[in-house]
Amino acid sequence: MSEYYQKLLENNKKWVESQLAVDKDFFKDLAKGQNPQLLWIGCSDSRVPANEIVGAKPGEVFVHRNIANMVVHSDMNMLSVLDYAVNVLKVKHVIVCGHYGCGGVKAAMGNQSIGIIDNWIRHIKDVYRLHHVHLDTIADETTRFNTFVELNVKEQVFDLAKTSIVQGAWRNGQDLTLHGWVYGLNSGFVTDLEVNISFEKDLDDVYQLKF
Ligand code: CO
């Protein structure tokens, strides 16, 4: 077994010890159940860890991560996480957190095939197509890339609002707000894109469901 792999198991033992040193009931209490107020939809990128960024402990954040923090409305994984978070855990906030320098978003701006992932990245290309008039006017590539990252997050927030899950919760009077953030790999700070939506009236007519 590799040294790296052994180290992971050792690290786990140390982590358990350190948690118990602070609170001997830490795991006993966590095992009783979870009551997170936040669903985090983020990128799979190893540099964007949900809990650490917001200073949250285990039990505080329900997490879904995929390449480029996408809300794809036919993705059973995303829908199941969202449904459980909203209808069972009754989270009050959903944050879609993208990040500058996102490899998935960068790939979507280019034409290079990189395998089966091309089909996932197509969802991001659809966002580019939606905003291409604006994006194509930005000559500086880094600025265009950063703007695309932000627009992609905003679009995913709107895609959340279009789901029957979120609209159903709003219709039931549930306190649920959607947010869009971008994380800076260079600084550690998040920027709130202020696309906070808490009612379906913020959506185009055609997406508003009647129950
Ligand atoms: Co990314």
Residues whose N, C-alpha, C, O or C-beta is under 5 A from the ligand:
A	BS01	CO	C43 D45 A68 C102 G103 G104
